[in-house]
């Protein structure tokens, strides 16, 4: 039904705008027929009417940004179709202008405006009412056509279907469940499950038929029994309608149970949440690396909190621990980057560079000359390696890339790869993905300053090279038909010689656990549907030299908010109709493997994927900036936006980047959203300590989660 609300909501908004704009312009043109105004409006009507409706709508939707959601569609469709009302209204007004009753009204001293309002407009209303009903059908038909073409509210995005970290395929997930999006999804599944497309197609057909029949019924009604609609047109009526509308808009956030949930949301105790952050991010936890003693201590702490709150355990053997197994990999010694030769220099790990681990980035030692190869692209049409000598050397990559640049480096004979970090990003301790391809080589990421040192003999700078390559990519993306030949690569060899070492231990099988508890809903049927709240408990651990990465913001803050939200909801359990599950995942830093284990082990239990109402992912809740939510699911983001409005918070979009546990749920088409900050703040660094965590940010996240979850689980 939420899909129907979105689709029909767009139709009614567009209808209202088309009706008002088209009728106004048409009436003005008809009333001043033959004038310059009439000619201008008529030309405008002819111009807009000359464009194919669907194509014109598509252009405007993308101009307004498809990810803006309902507003983009409403504006685009309103622009493309107002001219129908304009043309019909102009013709009707021109036909009425010379009627004797209008001359009689003028002879009584009525102004032109009064003549139009009292005697012309009432005669237009029956025609406009019938036309509006038929126009609603036309709008729905366009929405259906756009949906079939994949142009849907909120757009969508590619989500990785790979669960191994090896760079598997992707699947396109639409951002809403409105009828057009469901129809678009059904098109992709037509040979496997035709019924998916049949459901929205039937909904569109039924609604269109209904509006058509309603329009014909109105026409017959007005023909058989003329109605004095003019009596409804008065300043008093207009004032009453406006007053009711304004009052409703001002009071609507407080109507129903949603308004009463605000007081409950305000019970979130930021001091309690901050105390949880302090304990979880204490150096004694050693960064909470999955499978470590520090992580196990943290998991027991969360389980103890769940128990004291009174959550029902949902783990193995009646505990809060959902046990599962995986592999991990550890760094055995600090990585090395040295410039060798006449001007030797040793660069500092975590300050100047960091290693990459996973996929084709593995363990090893390499020495060779630095070869700059742009974005590391190597295809049949174009190669950044042209004119260079990567064989036996070390390639440096900085620029827009395509495909797997490490694979291209291996195929080109390189011994190691150096990536350059983005200008706005520092050097961080990376996550380690314990999945490796057959062919690997050592890979590191250096700062832009270090990269400039490595290519200094060329007299060039990484920032300038990047800018040129990005400009080429932008022009190519915008006007591909004008790119007749591939541009010359900017790549070059350098005499700079470097030595690289990345020392990893073998894959280590471990047993670890997620922590899971539940508040069961009070409604016997709705309790079988679950809202899930949680975030990852693990961090990146520590280095071989003893350096600890406390992981306070990323992500002791997520479980801390989860615990406090659970405490507040447990005290208001009677308000919950749906069940609410609380979870702290392990293995997020290793490639979302903990949330994958949660879903794999849960899919055969009562909280399987199709019984999940929504998943709210809490990742980096302690700082910085304001509140933000990921944009993969437009409808869920809108729910959170409404909840934030009720609480007086601004909620921004943050583009989904595929790096948190909500992606696991999106892969299974479960509505999911990640709440975070507009600025990420410190993460994967020694500076991510509890002192950076702002209780006010914890409170904002906690109150938003409480309000939105109560609205979903308390009122549906």
PAFI-910135 format. One line per 5 residues: their letters; for each residue x, y, z negated of C-alpha. Coordinates in steps of 0.1 Angstrom, whole numbers. Last residue first. Layout:
REM residues N
A> X Y Z ~ ...
REM end
This chain:
REM residues 716
XXXXX> 31 4 -108 ~ 17 22 -139 ~ 40 9 -167 ~ 67 -10 -147 ~ 72 15 -120
XXXXX> 63 47 -139 ~ 81 34 -170 ~ 111 26 -148 ~ 112 61 -133 ~ 109 79 -167
XXXXX> 134 56 -185 ~ 159 57 -156 ~ 157 95 -154 ~ 161 99 -192 ~ 191 77 -192
XXXXX> 208 94 -163 ~ 203 129 -178 ~ 213 117 -213 ~ 245 102 -200 ~ 253 134 -181
XXXXX> 247 154 -213 ~ 269 130 -232 ~ 298 140 -210 ~ 324 113 -204 ~ 359 126 -197
XXXXX> 370 120 -233 ~ 360 84 -229 ~ 389 78 -205 ~ 392 77 -167 ~ 426 95 -167
XXXXX> 445 63 -164 ~ 431 60 -129 ~ 406 37 -112 ~ 380 65 -115 ~ 382 102 -123
XXXXX> 352 124 -112 ~ 326 110 -89 ~ 310 143 -80 ~ 272 144 -73 ~ 269 118 -101
XXXXX> 255 83 -101 ~ 222 64 -97 ~ 223 35 -73 ~ 191 25 -56 ~ 175 -8 -47
XXXXX> 143 -21 -30 ~ 150 -58 -25 ~ 156 -66 12 ~ 180 -94 3 ~ 210 -75 16
XXXXX> 196 -45 -4 ~ 200 -65 -36 ~ 237 -71 -31 ~ 241 -35 -20 ~ 228 -24 -54
XXXXX> 260 -38 -69 ~ 283 -10 -58 ~ 306 -1 -30 ~ 284 0 1 ~ 289 38 6
XXXXX> 253 49 3 ~ 251 86 9 ~ 245 106 -23 ~ 212 124 -23 ~ 205 149 -49
XXXXX> 182 149 -80 ~ 175 182 -98 ~ 163 176 -133 ~ 132 191 -150 ~ 119 159 -164
XXXXX> 88 157 -142 ~ 110 167 -112 ~ 134 138 -120 ~ 105 113 -120 ~ 94 126 -86
XXXXX> 129 123 -73 ~ 132 88 -87 ~ 101 77 -68 ~ 114 95 -37 ~ 146 76 -40
XXXXX> 127 44 -42 ~ 107 53 -10 ~ 138 63 9 ~ 158 32 2 ~ 195 35 14
XXXXX> 198 70 0 ~ 219 67 -31 ~ 209 87 -61 ~ 224 119 -75 ~ 224 137 -108
XXXXX> 246 167 -114 ~ 284 173 -115 ~ 307 147 -130 ~ 306 126 -151 ~ 294 98 -174
XXXXX> 271 78 -152 ~ 296 61 -130 ~ 275 32 -117 ~ 239 25 -129 ~ 221 4 -104
XXXXX> 183 5 -104 ~ 168 -27 -89 ~ 132 -27 -77 ~ 100 -46 -78 ~ 117 -80 -79
XXXXX> 94 -110 -73 ~ 105 -115 -37 ~ 141 -118 -48 ~ 137 -146 -74 ~ 127 -136 -109
XXXXX> 108 -167 -117 ~ 139 -189 -110 ~ 152 -202 -77 ~ 167 -169 -66 ~ 183 -164 -100
XXXXX> 216 -183 -97 ~ 223 -168 -62 ~ 211 -134 -73 ~ 233 -132 -104 ~ 262 -148 -86
XXXXX> 260 -121 -59 ~ 258 -95 -87 ~ 290 -109 -101 ~ 307 -112 -67 ~ 303 -75 -59
XXXXX> 337 -75 -42 ~ 363 -80 -69 ~ 355 -47 -86 ~ 320 -59 -91 ~ 331 -91 -107
XXXXX> 312 -89 -139 ~ 276 -76 -141 ~ 257 -61 -171 ~ 220 -69 -168 ~ 187 -56 -182
XXXXX> 155 -72 -169 ~ 121 -54 -172 ~ 88 -73 -171 ~ 59 -55 -155 ~ 30 -41 -176
XXXXX> 53 -22 -200 ~ 36 2 -224 ~ 35 -24 -252 ~ 73 -26 -252 ~ 76 10 -265
XXXXX> 103 2 -291 ~ 120 -22 -266 ~ 119 5 -240 ~ 140 29 -261 ~ 166 2 -270
XXXXX> 167 -11 -234 ~ 175 24 -222 ~ 203 27 -248 ~ 218 -6 -236 ~ 216 3 -199
XXXXX> 231 37 -205 ~ 261 20 -221 ~ 262 -6 -194 ~ 266 21 -168 ~ 290 44 -188
XXXXX> 316 16 -193 ~ 319 19 -155 ~ 337 36 -140 ~ 332 65 -164 ~ 351 47 -191
XXXXX> 373 25 -170 ~ 402 24 -195 ~ 430 18 -168 ~ 458 3 -190 ~ 495 6 -180
XXXXX> 513 -24 -194 ~ 540 -26 -167 ~ 521 -55 -150 ~ 492 -31 -145 ~ 459 -31 -164
XXXXX> 422 -39 -158 ~ 403 -28 -128 ~ 370 -26 -146 ~ 342 -49 -155 ~ 308 -40 -169
XXXXX> 289 -36 -137 ~ 255 -19 -137 ~ 220 -26 -149 ~ 183 -22 -146 ~ 159 -47 -130
XXXXX> 122 -42 -126 ~ 105 -76 -125 ~ 73 -91 -112 ~ 59 -121 -131 ~ 49 -97 -159
XXXXX> 24 -82 -134 ~ 2 -113 -137 ~ 0 -118 -175 ~ 1 -80 -182 ~ 22 -73 -213
XXXXX> 56 -73 -196 ~ 85 -93 -209 ~ 116 -74 -221 ~ 146 -91 -207 ~ 183 -99 -213
XXXXX> 213 -107 -190 ~ 251 -105 -196 ~ 270 -117 -165 ~ 297 -143 -171 ~ 332 -155 -163
XXXXX> 348 -188 -155 ~ 382 -186 -137 ~ 400 -200 -107 ~ 433 -183 -101 ~ 444 -174 -65
XXXXX> 482 -173 -66 ~ 502 -144 -80 ~ 507 -112 -60 ~ 539 -93 -53 ~ 536 -63 -30
XXXXX> 571 -51 -18 ~ 579 -24 8 ~ 612 -11 21 ~ 614 19 43 ~ 633 32 73
XXXXX> 627 66 88 ~ 640 67 124 ~ 606 74 137 ~ 585 59 165 ~ 555 78 180
XXXXX> 518 78 184 ~ 497 107 196 ~ 479 85 221 ~ 472 98 256 ~ 435 104 262
XXXXX> 414 76 277 ~ 400 85 311 ~ 366 98 323 ~ 354 111 290 ~ 324 133 302
XXXXX> 299 105 298 ~ 309 101 261 ~ 297 136 252 ~ 290 137 214 ~ 309 106 204
XXXXX> 339 114 226 ~ 340 150 215 ~ 340 140 178 ~ 366 113 183 ~ 389 138 200
XXXXX> 384 162 172 ~ 392 135 147 ~ 424 127 165 ~ 435 163 166 ~ 427 169 129
XXXXX> 445 137 119 ~ 477 147 138 ~ 476 182 122 ~ 470 168 87 ~ 498 142 91
XXXXX> 524 168 100 ~ 549 168 128 ~ 586 176 130 ~ 594 140 141 ~ 621 136 115
XXXXX> 595 143 88 ~ 574 112 95 ~ 581 95 62 ~ 580 128 42 ~ 547 137 57
XXXXX> 533 104 47 ~ 544 110 11 ~ 525 143 11 ~ 494 127 26 ~ 494 102 -2
XXXXX> 502 66 4 ~ 481 35 8 ~ 499 1 9 ~ 496 -32 29 ~ 518 -63 27
XXXXX> 510 -88 54 ~ 484 -115 59 ~ 476 -142 84 ~ 453 -170 71 ~ 427 -146 58
XXXXX> 425 -138 21 ~ 397 -136 -5 ~ 404 -125 -40 ~ 394 -89 -35 ~ 415 -67 -58
XXXXX> 401 -32 -66 ~ 426 -4 -61 ~ 445 16 -87 ~ 441 51 -74 ~ 460 77 -53
XXXXX> 441 109 -49 ~ 413 116 -26 ~ 404 149 -9 ~ 431 146 18 ~ 420 110 26
XXXXX> 447 84 18 ~ 473 75 44 ~ 475 38 53 ~ 509 20 55 ~ 509 -14 72
XXXXX> 536 -42 70 ~ 557 -65 93 ~ 542 -53 126 ~ 541 -77 155 ~ 513 -61 175
XXXXX> 488 -88 167 ~ 495 -82 130 ~ 489 -44 134 ~ 457 -50 153 ~ 445 -73 124
XXXXX> 454 -46 100 ~ 434 -20 120 ~ 402 -41 119 ~ 377 -25 143 ~ 380 12 150
XXXXX> 400 39 133 ~ 398 76 129 ~ 432 89 118 ~ 462 80 96 ~ 479 47 101
XXXXX> 516 41 95 ~ 531 10 111 ~ 561 -9 96 ~ 586 -25 119 ~ 594 -59 133
XXXXX> 575 -53 164 ~ 558 -18 161 ~ 577 -3 191 ~ 557 26 204 ~ 546 38 239
XXXXX> 511 25 236 ~ 503 14 200 ~ 473 37 197 ~ 457 15 224 ~ 427 22 246
XXXXX> 403 4 270 ~ 412 -32 261 ~ 413 -24 224 ~ 440 -15 199 ~ 432 12 174
XXXXX> 456 19 146 ~ 441 53 138 ~ 472 71 149 ~ 501 47 154 ~ 530 62 135
XXXXX> 560 38 134 ~ 580 37 102 ~ 612 17 106 ~ 616 -16 89 ~ 616 -36 57
XXXXX> 589 -60 44 ~ 582 -80 13 ~ 550 -100 8 ~ 516 -105 -8 ~ 483 -98 9
XXXXX> 462 -74 29 ~ 445 -95 56 ~ 414 -100 35 ~ 422 -87 0 ~ 447 -65 -18
XXXXX> 458 -30 -10 ~ 488 -15 -28 ~ 491 20 -42 ~ 511 51 -34 ~ 526 83 -46
XXXXX> 513 85 -82 ~ 499 51 -87 ~ 533 36 -77 ~ 562 60 -77 ~ 583 64 -46
XXXXX> 620 55 -46 ~ 642 76 -24 ~ 672 69 -1 ~ 687 96 22 ~ 712 78 43
XXXXX> 694 45 45 ~ 664 33 25 ~ 630 49 17 ~ 615 29 -10 ~ 580 17 -17
XXXXX> 576 -10 -44 ~ 546 -26 -60 ~ 547 -33 -98 ~ 551 -69 -107 ~ 528 -100 -109
XXXXX> 497 -83 -95 ~ 467 -106 -101 ~ 443 -125 -81 ~ 408 -137 -91 ~ 387 -167 -81
XXXXX> 351 -173 -91 ~ 329 -192 -115 ~ 296 -186 -132 ~ 281 -182 -166 ~ 249 -162 -172
XXXXX> 255 -151 -208 ~ 226 -139 -229 ~ 222 -173 -244 ~ 194 -199 -241 ~ 216 -225 -224
XXXXX> 227 -201 -197 ~ 215 -166 -196 ~ 181 -150 -198 ~ 180 -140 -235 ~ 148 -122 -246
XXXXX> 157 -87 -257 ~ 153 -79 -294 ~ 174 -47 -297 ~ 199 -65 -320 ~ 202 -93 -294
XXXXX> 208 -70 -265 ~ 235 -52 -286 ~ 252 -85 -295 ~ 251 -94 -258 ~ 267 -61 -249
XXXXX> 295 -67 -274 ~ 300 -103 -263 ~ 305 -90 -227 ~ 330 -64 -239 ~ 350 -90 -257
XXXXX> 349 -113 -226 ~ 362 -84 -205 ~ 391 -77 -228 ~ 400 -114 -229 ~ 402 -113 -191
XXXXX> 379 -131 -167 ~ 370 -99 -148 ~ 394 -71 -158 ~ 380 -52 -188 ~ 406 -23 -188
XXXXX> 427 -36 -216 ~ 397 -40 -240 ~ 420 -28 -268 ~ 425 4 -248 ~ 390 14 -259
XXXXX> 367 18 -229 ~ 339 -5 -242 ~ 339 10 -277 ~ 339 46 -267 ~ 313 40 -240
XXXXX> 290 24 -265 ~ 295 54 -288 ~ 286 77 -259 ~ 253 58 -255 ~ 244 62 -291
XXXXX> 252 99 -289 ~ 231 103 -258 ~ 200 91 -276 ~ 172 86 -251 ~ 140 96 -269
XXXXX> 133 122 -241 ~ 122 94 -218 ~ 93 86 -242 ~ 81 122 -242 ~ 82 122 -204
XXXXX> 62 90 -202 ~ 30 110 -210 ~ 31 128 -177 ~ 34 95 -158 ~ 4 81 -177
XXXXX> -21 102 -157 ~ -18 138 -146 ~ 12 157 -158 ~ 31 161 -125 ~ -3 170 -109
XXXXX> -9 201 -130 ~ 7 228 -109 ~ -3 212 -76 ~ -39 206 -88 ~ -42 242 -100
XXXXX> -28 255 -67 ~ -52 234 -46 ~ -82 242 -68 ~ -75 280 -66 ~ -70 278 -28
XXXXX> -103 260 -22 ~ -121 284 -45 ~ -106 314 -28 ~ -116 301 6 ~ -151 294 -5
XXXXX> -155 328 -20 ~ -140 345 11 ~ -167 328 32 ~ -171 300 57 ~ -193 272 42
XXXXX> -224 289 54 ~ -211 288 90 ~ -214 251 90 ~ -251 253 98 ~ -255 217 109
XXXXX> -270 206 142 ~ -287 172 139 ~ -285 150 170 ~ -255 164 187 ~ -236 170 154
XXXXX> -242 134 143 ~ -233 119 177 ~ -200 138 177 ~ -193 128 141 ~ -198 92 149
XXXXX> -175 94 179 ~ -148 108 157 ~ -154 82 130 ~ -152 54 156 ~ -119 68 168
XXXXX> -106 72 133 ~ -114 36 125 ~ -100 22 157 ~ -67 40 150 ~ -67 27 114
XXXXX> -74 -8 124 ~ -48 -8 152 ~ -21 6 130 ~ -28 -19 103 ~ -30 -48 128
XXXXX> 4 -38 142 ~ 17 -35 106 ~ 8 -71 99 ~ 15 -86 133 ~ 52 -75 133
XXXXX> 60 -97 103 ~ 37 -124 117 ~ 61 -131 145 ~ 86 -148 122 ~ 115 -163 140
XXXXX> 110 -150 176 ~ 97 -116 166 ~ 122 -110 138 ~ 139 -80 153 ~ 105 -66 163
XXXXX> 92 -72 128 ~ 117 -48 114 ~ 105 -21 137 ~ 69 -29 127 ~ 78 -27 91
XXXXX> 95 6 96 ~ 65 20 115 ~ 40 8 88 ~ 59 25 59 ~ 82 1 41
XXXXX> 111 26 38 ~ 149 30 43 ~ 152 4 71 ~ 180 -21 66 ~ 203 -29 96
XXXXX> 224 -60 90 ~ 261 -62 91 ~ 287 -89 99 ~ 317 -101 80 ~ 348 -82 69
XXXXX> 366 -108 47 ~ 352 -95 14 ~ 335 -128 8 ~ 299 -118 5 ~ 295 -104 41
XXXXX> 260 -93 51 ~ 272 -57 51 ~ 245 -31 51 ~ 239 -10 82 ~ 217 20 76
XXXXX> 182 33 76 ~ 160 60 91 ~ 141 79 64 ~ 108 75 82 ~ 112 54 113
XXXXX> 126 57 148 ~ 132 20 156 ~ 116 21 190 ~ 86 1 177 ~ 84 25 149
XXXXX> 83 55 173 ~ 54 38 192 ~ 35 32 160 ~ 40 68 148 ~ 28 80 182
XXXXX> -4 58 179 ~ -9 72 144 ~ -8 107 157 ~ -32 99 185 ~ -57 84 160
XXXXX> -55 115 138 ~ -62 135 170 ~ -95 117 175 ~ -107 127 140 ~ -94 162 145
XXXXX> -112 165 178 ~ -145 156 162 ~ -140 182 134 ~ -127 208 159 ~ -158 205 181
XXXXX> -181 207 151 ~ -162 237 137 ~ -160 259 169 ~ -195 273 166 ~ -188 283 130
XXXXX> -157 301 142 ~ -175 322 167 ~ -203 338 147 ~ -192 347 112 ~ -154 347 116
XXXXX> -153 360 151 ~ -178 388 146 ~ -162 397 113 ~ -128 400 130 ~ -143 421 158
XXXXX> -159 444 132 ~ -196 442 126 ~ -216 474 134 ~ -250 458 141 ~ -244 463 178
XXXXX> -213 441 175 ~ -235 412 162 ~ -259 417 191 ~ -230 416 215 ~ -220 383 199
XXXXX> -255 369 202 ~ -255 377 239 ~ -227 352 248 ~ -198 367 267 ~ -170 355 244
XXXXX> -184 320 238 ~ -169 303 268 ~ -135 320 262 ~ -136 308 226 ~ -142 272 237
XXXXX> -114 272 263 ~ -90 288 238 ~ -99 262 212 ~ -94 232 235 ~ -59 245 247
XXXXX> -47 253 212 ~ -60 221 197 ~ -40 202 222 ~ -10 225 219 ~ -4 215 183
XXXXX> 11 182 194 ~ 49 183 196 ~ 56 208 168 ~ 34 189 143 ~ 51 157 152
XXXXX> 85 170 145 ~ 76 188 112 ~ 58 158 98 ~ 85 134 108 ~ 113 155 93
XXXXX> 93 162 61 ~ 85 125 57 ~ 121 114 55 ~ 151 138 55 ~ 171 109 68
XXXXX> 158 116 103 ~ 176 149 104 ~ 155 178 116 ~ 172 177 150 ~ 168 139 149
XXXXX> 131 142 144 ~ 128 170 170 ~ 144 149 197 ~ 123 118 189 ~ 91 139 189
XXXXX> 99 152 224 ~ 105 116 236 ~ 73 104 221 ~ 52 133 234 ~ 65 135 270
XXXXX> 71 172 275 ~ 47 192 297 ~ 23 200 269 ~ 49 221 251 ~ 54 243 282
XXXXX> 17 246 291 ~ 8 256 256 ~ 36 282 255 ~ 25 296 289 ~ -11 298 275
XXXXX> 2 316 244 ~ 22 341 265 ~ -7 347 290 ~ -32 352 262 ~ -9 376 244
XXXXX> -4 396 276 ~ -41 399 280 ~ -64 380 302 ~ -84 364 274 ~ -80 383 241
XXXXX> -104 362 221 ~ -92 331 240 ~ -55 337 232 ~ -62 345 196 ~ -84 314 192
XXXXX> -59 292 208 ~ -31 304 186 ~ -51 300 154 ~ -66 266 165 ~ -32 252 174
XXXXX> -15 263 143 ~ -42 253 118 ~ -52 220 135 ~ -16 210 143 ~ -6 217 107
XXXXX> -35 198 92 ~ -31 168 116 ~ 6 166 109 ~ 0 165 71 ~ -28 139 76
XXXXX> -7 116 98 ~ 23 119 75 ~ 2 109 45 ~ -13 80 65 ~ 21 65 71
XXXXX> 35 72 36 ~ 4 60 18 ~ 1 30 40 ~ 36 20 32 ~ 30 23 -5
X> 0 0 0
REM end
